């Protein structure tokens, strides 16, 4: 994954596949808990799936403060470019 657009698309695919959330609802400003009805178990499931798809060891603490899709994109981008 080289850029944020690729990461966003990956997250859209995960949201659609795992949580049956329409891809068009997954925008950068979409809030995980308020807009997408995420809970802590969903967040852990998404972290596991991102780890599988990226091959990177994701630290759940990096995602603890994620409140929006943009926060998740930025966290994955940062990990991908370390």
Secondary structure by P-SEA (a helix, b strand, c coil): cccaaaaaaaaaaaaaaccccccccccccccccccccccaaaaaaaaaaaaaaaccccccccccccccaaaaaaaaaaaaac
